[in-house]
Amino acid sequence: MNNDFLKDLNKEQQEAVLQKNGPMVILAGAGSGKTRVLTYKVIYLITEGISPFNILMATFTNKAAKEMKERMQKFFKKGDEEVFELPSISTFHALCAKILRIEGHHIGIPKNFLIYDSQDQKDAIKEAFNLLRLSIKEYKPSSILAAISQAKNELIDEVQYPSFARGHFQEIVSRVYVIYQKILKENGALDFDDLILKTVELFKKNPGILEKYQNKFQYILVDEYQDTNHAQYLLTKMLSGKWNNICVVGDFSQSIYSFRGADFLNLSKFKEDFKNTKTFSLSQNYRSTQKILDGASSVISKNNTHPVLKLWTENKIGEDIAVFEALSEEKEAEFIVNNIEKIKYENPNLNFYDFAVLYRTNAQSRALEEIFIHNGLPYILIGGTRFYERKEIKDVLAYLRILANQKDKVSLKRLEKLGKGKFAKFLDFQKNFNEKDINNKTTISIMENALKTTDSLLMYDEKDEEDLQRLENIKELKSVAVLFPNLSEFLENVSLVEQEYIPDHIKDENGKKDAINLMTLHAAKGLEFPIVFMVGMEEGLFPHSRSMMDKNELEEERRLCYVGMTRAKEKLFLTYCRKRLFFGQKTSNIVSRFILELPEITLQKNLNQMVNEVPEYL
């Protein structure tokens, strides 16, 4: 087979594809066609006589693995016949699970081992708590589990952990860790983090097995290398240690998962581990207009702890990035609705799914959802749950619904499942609550007293990312409570919002739901849309208040902003509020530094619009 297919690639992409042997780094900017390059590189290796059996492609998501497979199948198909066997294309965890099914018995792992999901893990942690007679009130199971997960990602097992433990909390973690692993073993189970930890352990203890897989995977390609943690980093280093034919693809500027243990410095370490590494840069962007790229580059260039690719495009210059200052979060949401309707009217070929609204925290979806519902605009939440369907919100609403209506058996059953202690405390609270309180006390005071009496907020740990989101959602519910001081009116509003939601969206000819995409900035990674709105561009919200005192965290927030901006293909809106009802309190806000870091010409053009409620282009 000749290499005619390479004509689809630009010069930079071709050079990266044609480098056959040895270690190499491909620095691939946003929208630079990295998926195509990876796919074509595997195709090239196969056409050069490398057996698919000897090629491994490691990805982070099943979606990415599926896309790679589909592209290769399409290339190699001749009619209905598949000409070539496909290489191994899998996530790190799926790869390790497969290896452990075959080889795990060498380190005492049964072939039919179970893989515990998050709920199974929580149950095992609680069992360990009971055995150690630890109080859930004093120590958060989620925090303990997060610490164990972090340790495993650093390849620290339960035997090693005590030597690293510092302080009371880590000493408690070390005790739980031992029992937790014992419970897993007794049940013939591994958790998600064990899959890589145990595979590395297997290779260290059995050099012959490591060599077996080194000989199998003579060519290794790793996608999104900036998102690898220490365990994944060492695993790939071990597997490629014999042949050194390893190609990693990544972008420093798109590293946004440090809270999961990701370390973008792995991209820098690679050159230290593999001598004679060749580096290729993909800087041509095929997604966005030049003005969007200029804006994104201006923001990310303020980071100085890692290299930044200067992206360029042959696409049109495009429209200016639009900055809008709203008086409140409701006005911000109305602005988005008005612009979506206006753009769709002017461009009939656009669908609702061509629009995306990105926000920093899950809690911000509430105001957007309500405005969209009231205006009859279809939407879907990507990687999330509708605000009033979130577990923590339904739990709080259950308290309030029973106080308003003692006959509400559905809410009563929900509260019973929260635990005997919380339920008993609530019943005591309910006894002292009467019908007059519904009219005489505000919704927010009733809500706060119920939460305080039942100690409901103590079950969440602010240091845990998932718990923090749940707390932020509960705080956002307080914002609704402030707007509806009367409890009955508050509950009525919630019911009406839920009732108005229409889950069955209109679908296009391909069966795709025609709905506006709502998602966090983290969930937007890897996606693209013609029109993007980034909302809540205020200091303390984005960048998040937690990052303000830490340079590294602030730089990650800026990378997150860069990722969000580079999702836009044609039009990008950045919005912020002068005042926001944030977590039940009215706050005066300062515009995000990320907006002020836009090119001066962009700021000048938006200056008049930033001081008026309604911009000129409306």
N, C-alpha and C positions, 0 to 999 in steps of 0.2 A: 504493500500500500504506500503510495506517495504522500508527501506532506502538503498537499494542496489545501487541506483544511486550515493550515496555519495562516492563510491569507485573510481569515476573519479576525486576526489579531493585529494590534498595533505593534510597533517596533519593540517597545518595552516588554510587552506581553510575550512576544515571540522569543526574545532573549531568555526570559525566565523559563519558558516551556522547553527550549532546546538545550538547556543545561541538564545533561543526563545524570552524571555521577557526582558524588561528593556532597558535602553539606552546603545548604543554601538557605538564605532568608529572603522572602519576598515581602517587602513592605508595601502593603496594598491599601491605598487611601479609600475613603468612602466612595462607593459607586464606581470603582475603577475596574470592575469586572473580575474580581478575584475568583469567584465560583467558576467562571468560564476558563480562567487560566489553570486552576486546579484540575478541572475536568479534562482540558486539552493536554495537560502535562501527563496525566495517566494514559490518555489515548496515545500520545506520542511514545511513551515507554513501551506500550503493548505493540505498537507498529514497529518498534526497534527490536523486537524479539524478546522483551522481558515478559515472562509468564505472569498472567493475572494472579496466579497462586502466590507469587512472591511480592505482591504489592499490597500495602495497607494504607488506607486513608482514614484518619481519625478526625471526627467532628465532635461538636458539643451538643448537638440536638439531633433527634431522630428526623426532624424536618429537613435539616441540611443534608443528612445522609441519604434520605429519600430523593431529594432533588438531584444530588450527584449521580445516583443510580439511574434515575430516569433519563438524565442527559446522556449518559454513556450507552444505555440501552437503545436510545433513539439513534445514536451514531452508528452503533455496531449492527443494528438490525438490517437484514436484507429481506424485504417482504415481511413475512411472519416469522422468519427464521433468525435466531440469535447466532451470530457468527462467532463471537468470543464469549468465554466465561468472564464474568465480572470479577474484579479484585475484591478484597475484603474492605467494605465501606461501613463503618460503624462508629457509634459513640465510644468514648473511653470505657464507660461502665459496661456497655453491652459486650465489648471486646473482652474485658476482664472476667465477666460472668461466664462467657464461653470457655475461656482458658481454665477457669476454676472448676467448671463442670467436668473437664477432661483430666486435669492434673491436680485438683485440690486435695485429693486423698493423700497426697504426699505430705501434706501438713495438717492432716486430720479433718479436712472438710468433706462432708458427704456429697456424693454426686447429685443427690436430689435436694440440696439445700434450698431453703426458702429465702426470699429477699424481702425483708421487712419494709413496709411503707412507713410514712410519717406517723400514722396513728398507731401502728404496731410498736414503733420505737417509743412513743409516749407511754404506751401501756407497760412496756418493759422497764422504762425508767421509774414509773410509779410503783411497780413491783419491787424494784431495787430499793426505793424509798421505804416501803413497808418493811422489808427485811432488815434495813439499817435503822429503822425507827426514826426516820427523818421527817420533819414537818414540811408539808407543801407550802404552808404559810411563810415559813422562814427561808426556804430555798425553792426557787422556781424550777420545776422540772424542765421547762423549755430552755432556761439558761444553762442548766447542767448539760442538757443534750447538745446545745450549741457549742459548749466548751469541748465536749467529747468529739464532736464533728470536726472542730478546728484542729484538735490534736491529731486525729486520724489523717486529715489533709496534710499535716506536717510529718506524717509517718511516725507518730509517737503512739505506741500501743499501751495497753493498760499496765504492763510490767514496767515500761520506761517512764510513764507519766509521773509517778511519785518523786522521781529525782529532779523533775522540772517544776514541780508544784511550789508556788510561792504564795504565802498568805492563806488565810482561813478558807476562802471560797475554793481555791484550787485544791486544798487538802480534802475538802468535801467531794469535789469532782473526782479526785483519785480514788476515793472509797467507792463512789457510785460506779465509776468506770469499770472496776474489777467485777462487781456484782452484775452489772449490765451485760458485760461480755460473757459471763458465766451463764446468764439467762439465755442469751442468743445461742450459745453452744448447746445447752440442754434442749433447746427447741430446734436444733439443726438449721439455724438461720444466720444470715449475714445482713447487716444493714447496707445502705447505699454506699457509704464511705468505705466499708470493709472491702468492697469489691476490688478497689485499687490497692488499698493497704495490704491485703492478703496476697494479691498477685505479686507485688514487689517482694513481700516476705518469701513467697514461693520461689521466685527467681534468685534471691540472695542465698537461700538454703540449698537450692538445687541448680548449680551452674549448668548441668547437662540439659535441664529443661529450658533454661534461658537460651542456651545455644540452639536448641531445637527451634525455638520461635524466632531467634535472630536469623537463622538460615531460611526459615519460611518467609519472613518479612524483610527481604533484602532492600526494598525501596519503601520508605515511609514518608507520608505526607500528613502534616498536621494543620488543620484549619484553626483560625482564631487563637493563635498561640499566645497572644497577650492575655488571654483569659485563663491560661493554665495555672493551677496551684502547684505547690511543691511536689505533691504525690504524682500528679500527671506529668510534670516536668521530668522527674526521675525515671518514671516508667518509660517514657519515650527515649530518654538518654540510654537506658539499659537495653532496650530493644534494638536500637540503632548502633550499639557500641561495636559491633563486629565489622559491618560493611560501610558505615558512615554515609550511606546514601539517604540522607534525611532532608526533607524540604519543609520548612515551617513558614506559614503565612500569617501575617498579623499587622496591626497598626497601633502604635503607642497611643495615638489620639483617640482610639475607640475602646480603651480599657476602662470599664465602668463597674466592674464586679469585685472590687477589693473586699467588700463585706462577705463575699463567698470564699475568700482566700486567694483570689486571683492576684497575680503579681506580674505587672507588665515588664519588670526588670528581667524576667525570663528571656525576653527577646534579646537583651544585652548580654546575658550570661551565655547564650547559645554560642556566640563567637569565641568565648573563652574556653568552652568545652570542646568545640570542634574547630581545630586549626584549619586554615585555608578555606574558611567559609566565604562563599561568594554571595554578595548582596545585590538584589534587584529592587528597583522602586517603580511602583505603578502609580503615576501621578495624574494621568488623564482620567477625568471624571465623565461618565456617560449618563449620569442621572440628572444633575441639577443645572440651572442657569448659572452664568458667570457671576451675577450679582449675589446669588445665594452663596456660592462658593467664597466670594470675596468677604462676605459677612461672617461666615463660619471660620474662615482662615484668620480674620482679624481677632476673633474671640480666642481661638485656640493658641494663637501665637503668643499670648500672655503667659502660657505655661513654659517653664524653662528647665524642667527636670527630665525631659525626654525629647527626642527629635520630632519635628513636625513636618509632614509632607506638604508642600505647596501645591494644591490642586489646581488644575486648569481644565478647560473644556472647549470643545468645538461647538457646543450647543449655543443657542441664542443668548444674548446678554441678559434678556429678561427684564421683568419688572423689579422695581425697588422693593427691598424688604420693608414691610409696613409695620410701624410701631403705633400702638393704640393705648391711650391712658383712659381707663374707665373710672367712674365714680364709686362703683361697688362691684362685687362678684356677680350680682344679677345683671348689671349693665354690661359687664364683660361677656357674660353668656349671651345676652341679647345681641351684642355686636357680632358675635360668631354666627348666630342664627340669621341675622340680617345679611351678612356677607355670603353665607352659603346659599341663601335664597337668591341673592342678587347675581352671584357668579353662575349658578345653575340656569337662571333666566337668560343670561347673556351667552351661555354656552350649553345649549340643549343636549349636546352629546355627552356631557359629564354626568356621572352617576353619583349617588350619595357615597358609595364606597371609595370614591376618589378623594374624599375629604378625611382628614385625621385631626383630632384634637389631642394634644399631648400635655401632660401635667406632671409635676414632681411627686406629689403624694396621692395615694388612693382616695383619701378623703375629699379631694377637690372634685371628684366626679359628681358629688351630690348636687351641687348647684347647676352643673351642666345637664345632668340627667333630667332634673325637674323642668328646666326651661325647654329642653328638647321635647319632653313629653307634652307639656302644655301647648307647644306649637305644632304638635303632630309630626315631628321629624323623627324618622327611624334611626336607631343607633344600636351598636353592639359594643360591648366591653371586651377588649382583647386582653386575654390573660387575667381577667378579673371577674368579679361578681357584682351585679347591680347593688347600689348602696343599701337599699332597704332589705336586700336578701342576704346581706353579710351576717354571719353567725352572731358576732358580738352586738350588732345592731338589733337583731331579732330578740336577743336575750334581754337587752335593756327595754325594748318595747313591750316585752312580756310582763316585766315588772309594772309598767305604767298601765297596761291594759287591764290587769287584774285589779289594780287600785281604782280604776274607773268603772270596772264591771266585775264583781266578785264571781259571777256565773261563768266567766270565760275559762272553760275547762281545758281548752287547747293550750292557752298560755300557762295554765297551772301545771300541766304535764311537762311543758318545756322547762319550767323552773325546777321541777323535781329532778330533772336529769343533770342539773348544775351541781348537785351534791347536797347531802343532808344538812351540812352546816349552813350553807348559804340559804337553803330553803327554810330552815327553822328561823334564822335571823329575819328573813323577809316576812314570815308569818307573824312574828312579834311586832315588826314594823307596821304591818297591815292592821293589826288589832287596834293600834293607836291612831289609825287613819280613818277619817269619816267623810261623809258626803260633803260637809261644809268645807273641808280642806281642798276639795277639787275646785271650788269657786274662789276660795280665799287665798290659796297659795299658788304661786306661779309654777309653770311647768318645769322650769329650770331648777327651782328650789326642791320640788318633789323628786325630780330625777337625781339630783346630787345627794339628797338625803337617803334615797333608796340605795344608791351605789355605795355610799359611805357606810350605811348600816350593815349591808351584806358583804362588805369588804370585796366587792366584785372587781375593783381595779387592781387589787393586790396580786391577782393571778397573772398579771401581765408584767413583763420585765422590759423596761425601756432600752436596755442594752441589746435585746434580741430584736432583729429587724422585723420579723413577722408580728411579734407582740407590739412593737412600736406602731406599726400600721393599724393594728386593731385599736390601740389607744387613741390614735389620731382620728379614726373613724368615730369612736364614741364621743370624742371632743367636738367633732363636726356635727354630730347629732344635737349637741348642746346649742349650736348655732341655730338650728331649726326651732329648738325649744324657746330660744330668746325671741324669735319672730312670732311665735304663737304662745303667749303667756298662759292662756287658758288650756288646761289639759285636754278637755274634750275636743276643742278646736284643733289642737296639735295632732291628736290621734286621727281625727277626721281628715286632716290634710295628708297625713301619711297614707291612709287608706285610699284616698282619691288619687294620689300619685301612683300607687301600686296598681289601682284599677285602670288608670289611663294607659299604662304601658301595654304596648301591642307587641308580643313576642314574634308573631308570624310576619316577618318582613317580606316585602315584595322581592321577588327574585328575577334576575335577568335571564337571557336566553341560555346561559351556561349553568344555571342553577345557583349562581352566586347571590347571597343576600345583599340587597341594595340598601345598605345602612351606613351611617357615618361611624367612623372608627374612633372610639374613645379608649385611651390607654395611658399608662405611665410612660415616662421617658425611657425607663429601663426595658419595658416591654416592646418599645419601638425598634430596638436594635435589629438590624437585618431587614427591615421593611422599608418601603418607599411609597409615596403618595403624591399626586399632582399638586394638591393644596394642603398645607399644614398650618395649624394654629398652635402656637406654644403659649400657654396661659400661665398666669400667676408669676410673672417675671418680676419678683420683688425680693429685696434683701430679707433674709430670714426664712423665706419660702423657697426661693431658688436664686442663689445658692441657699441650701438648707441651713438653718441656724446651727446644726451640729457641726458643720464644717468650718465655721467662721474662725475658730482659734487654732486650726490645724492646716498647715500649708499643703500637705499631701491630700487631705480630704477636700480642700478647696479646689485643688487642681483636678481632682476627679469630678467634682461638680462641673467644672469648666469643660472637661471632656464629655460629660453627659449632655451639656448644652450643645456642644459641637455635634454629637451624635444626633440629637433632636433636629438641629438645623439642617443637617445633610440628609434628612429623610425627605425633604421637600424637593420636588422636581421643577415646578413652575412658579409657585407663589408661596411666600412665607409671611405669616403674621405673628408678631410678638406682642402680647398684651400684658398689662399690669393694672392694678387697682390703686387708686389713691387711698381708699379706705376699704377694709375687708372685714366682714364678720367671721373672724377666724377662731375656731374652737370656742364659740360662745361669747367672744369678746370683740368689740369693735376696735380695730387697729388702724393707725395711720401708717402708711407704708412709704418706703423709699424705693425708687426704681432700681432694679437689679443692676449690678456692676456689669453683667454680661451684655445688657443693652447699651450701656455707656462705652463698652469696648468695641462696638460696631464701627465701621469706617466713618470718618468724620463727615463725608459727603452724604452718607445714609442718615446720620443723626441730623444734619442740617435740613434735609428734605422732610424729615419727620417732626422737626421742632415745633412747628405750628400745630400739628396734629396732636402732639404730646401734651399740650396745655389746654386742649378743648375736648369736650365730651364727645363730639361727633367730628370725625376727620373729614377732610375735604373730598376724599375719593368716594365718600358715600353720597 
